[in-house]
Amino acid sequence: MIVCSCRVLTDEDFTSTLATELPGCPRSAADAYRCLGCGPECGRCLITVRQILADARAAARCHDCTEDCALRDMVEAANSDEVLLDAAE
């Protein structure tokens, strides 16, 4: 699915940037764009890109996560925002 229509980038483009991510290193949407050799143009896709990256990390969950895993907290926060958005509709 095309996520960034300005740069014509797909969700697979963004998840592929995680393949080179070192364990424990956070990767922002801006970092993912840099890995793809560009940057966001209008910025409307950034929330979706963040969610795609968080979901991909959650699916590939590291084996050494601790109770204070920042990634887990970020995914849970993103998912709770999604629930709130669904309720608002």
N, C-alpha and C positions, 0 to 999 in steps of 0.2 A: 504494500500500500504506500502511495506517495504521502510523505509526512510534510516535507518542505517543498512547496510548489515553486518558490523562488529559485531554489537550487536544484530542483527535481531530484530529491533524495528520498529514499524509501526507508521503512522501518528496518529492513535487512541491512541497509547501508550503516545505520546507526548501531545496530547490535553487533555488526562485524567489527566495530572499533573496540569492543570489549575483549576480543580474542587476544589482543596484545597487552591487556591490562595486567599489571602485576597484582598479586593478592594483597588486599588491604589498602590499595591506592584508590582513593575516590576519583571518579571521572565525571566531570560536569558536562553539560550540554555543549558549552564552549570548547572544552577539550575534545569532545567527539567531533565537532565541526573541524577543529584544527587537524585532527587525524585524517579527515576526509579532504583536507586541502582547501578549505574555504571557511566562511563564517556565515552566520545567519544574516539575512538581508532585512526583512521586515520584522522578524521576531515573533510572529504569530504562532510559530510551530514550537517554540521553546518549552512550553508546558507539556506538550505531547512528547517531545524528545526526552525530557526528564523522566516522564512516566515510562516510556519505552525502555530507557536505560535501567530504571529501578526494577521494572518487571523482569528484564533479562537477567539482572544480577540476582534477583530473588529466585528465579528458576534455576540458576546455576550456583545457588547458595554455597558459600565457602564452607569448608568442613571445620574451620577453626574459629567460627563465630563464638563470641562470648555473650554473657548476659547484657553487656552494654554495647552491643554491636550497632554502630551508627547507621550502617546500611539497613539493618532490620527496622530501626526506628524511622528511617526515611521512607521505607516501603510502607510501613504501617500508617504513617502520616498521609502519604499519597493515597492509599486506599481509603482512608477515612474521608479525605476530601472528595473522592469519587462518590462515596455513599451520600455525602451531603449534596453533591451536585445532582445525583439521581433523585433525591427526595425533593429538591427544588423544582424539578420538572413537573 
